[in-house]
């Protein structure tokens, strides 16, 4: 009898991906595949999409931009044709896209995917997007162009490290998790302080968490070997330069009315290439600064991930990683 039960369980596991997941839970499932840059998220996502009825939703604040392909490590055209992705190539580099807009789009897409008896697979490294989706929107004031212009002028005069020091005085909790050169986030945190008269960390704590109506499976690809991740980061950034990142940035500057303060041009890699094209430093410095900035990005992403509840970490360098993640997702889907 026990042998027959085991065979039935194994058969169920092997055919789980053929059945509507709504049979198994009150809430439809959703898979969150997170991790720092260069942790292999794209490869694993494609493996899941080829073995399960998943549709990929990109959670990447750089891949939303059209024509920014090399520097964002965007899947190539053949891959996008073979495995369609949502929320890639949706806006121009001159446009802005907020965490609130991401949440609105992601929830709509997740509902549509679930209605097709398929599983939303959210993949990326923009932790603010994941946090906003999982917990709801914070009651932060909208951007104020006048205050941002003042902050930018202060940064131009004193530098972003000086503004980070000012943020440390006003909001030490937020400042502690930001790099001294993270201009975009320092600007936003100071803006909130100036607009509300309160530290942004306090405003965020006052936000009521909104339950996400999905049975989420949250997996983080994290490196047990930090040096191996750093090596992969260096190899990828140098590969981007070889593949034409500088030429891509030149084309963008020639075809769009871009400014270095725009969110698209603040993306790691494009920011350093912009400075290189403005002759602020040479090619060797470009490579070194790009690699260093990417390492800092990975560090921030891992800090976010360690603070997120209910996230299962898997070593991104472990043997048979795709099979491990696939087995873990299939197991959870059938619970």
LINMO-V461289 format. One record per residue. N is the residue number from 1. SS is DSSP state (alpha for helix, beta for strand, coil for the rest). BURIAL is b if it has 16 or more other C-alpha atoms within 10 Angstrom, else e. Layout:
# LINMO-V461289
n: <N N>
ss: <SS SS>
burial: <BURIAL BURIAL>
This chain:
# LINMO-V461289
n: <1 2 3 4 5 6 7 8 9 10 11 12 13 14 15 16 17 18 19 20 21 22 23 24 25 26 27 28 29 30 31 32 33 34 35 36 37 38 39 40 41 42 43 44 45 46 47 48 49 50 51 52 53 54 55 56 57 58 59 60 61 62 63 64 65 66 67 68 69 70 71 72 73 74 75 76 77 78 79 80 81 82 83 84 85 86 87 88 89 90 91 92 93 94 95 96 97 98 99 100 101 102 103 104 105 106 107 108 109 110 111 112 113 114 115 116 117 118 119 120 121 122 123 124 125 126 127 128 129 130 131 132 133 134 135 136 137 138 139 140 141 142 143 144 145 146 147 148 149 150 151 152 153 154 155 156 157 158 159 160 161 162 163 164 165 166 167 168 169 170 171 172 173 174 175 176 177 178 179 180 181 182 183 184 185 186 187 188 189 190 191 192 193 194 195 196 197 198 199 200 201 202 203 204 205 206 207 208 209 210 211 212 213 214 215 216 217 218 219 220 221 222 223 224 225 226 227 228 229 230 231 232 233 234 235 236 237 238 239 240 241 242 243 244 245 246 247 248 249 250 251 252 253 254 255 256 257 258 259 260 261 262 263 264 265 266 267 268 269 270 271 272 273 274 275 276 277 278 279 280 281 282 283 284 285 286 287 288 289 290 291 292 293 294 295 296 297 298 299 300 301 302 303 304 305 306 307 308 309 310 311 312 313 314 315 316 317 318 319 320 321 322 323 324 325 326 327 328 329 330 331 332 333 334 335>
ss: <coil alpha alpha alpha alpha alpha alpha alpha alpha alpha alpha alpha alpha alpha alpha alpha alpha alpha coil coil alpha alpha alpha coil coil coil coil coil beta beta beta beta beta beta beta coil coil coil coil coil alpha alpha alpha alpha alpha alpha alpha alpha alpha alpha alpha coil coil beta beta beta beta beta beta coil coil coil coil coil beta coil coil coil coil coil coil coil coil coil coil coil alpha alpha alpha alpha alpha alpha coil coil beta beta coil coil coil coil beta coil coil coil coil coil coil coil alpha alpha alpha alpha alpha alpha alpha alpha alpha alpha alpha alpha alpha alpha alpha alpha alpha coil coil coil beta beta beta beta beta beta coil coil alpha alpha alpha alpha alpha alpha alpha alpha alpha coil coil coil coil coil coil coil coil coil alpha alpha alpha alpha alpha alpha alpha alpha alpha alpha alpha alpha alpha alpha coil alpha alpha alpha alpha alpha alpha alpha alpha alpha alpha alpha coil alpha alpha alpha alpha alpha coil coil coil coil coil coil alpha alpha alpha alpha alpha alpha alpha alpha alpha alpha alpha alpha alpha alpha coil coil coil alpha alpha alpha alpha alpha alpha coil coil coil coil coil coil coil coil coil beta beta beta beta beta beta beta beta coil coil coil alpha alpha alpha alpha alpha alpha alpha alpha alpha alpha alpha alpha alpha alpha alpha alpha alpha alpha coil alpha alpha alpha alpha alpha alpha alpha alpha alpha alpha alpha coil coil coil coil coil coil coil alpha alpha alpha alpha coil coil coil alpha alpha alpha alpha alpha alpha alpha alpha coil coil coil coil coil alpha alpha alpha alpha alpha alpha alpha alpha alpha alpha alpha alpha alpha alpha alpha alpha alpha alpha alpha alpha alpha alpha alpha alpha alpha coil coil coil coil beta beta beta beta coil coil coil coil coil alpha alpha alpha alpha alpha alpha alpha alpha alpha alpha alpha alpha alpha coil coil>
burial: <e e e e e e e e e e e e e e e b b e e b b e e e e e e b b b b b b b b b b b b b b b e b b b e b b e e b b b b b b b b b b b b b b e b b b b b b b b b e e e e e e e b e b b b b b e e e b e e e e e b e e b b e e b e e b b b e b b e e b b b b b b b b b b b b b b b b b b e b b b e e e e e e e e b e e e b b e e b e e e e b b e b b e e b b e b b b e b b e e b b b b b b e b b b b b b b b b e b e e e b b b e b e e e e e e e e e e b e b b b b b b b b e e e e e b b e e b b e b b b e b b e e e b b e b b e e b b e e e e e e e e e b b b b b b b b b b b b e b e e e e e e e e e b b e b b b b b b b b b b b b b b e b b e e e e e b b b b e b b e e e b b e e b b e e b b e e b e e>
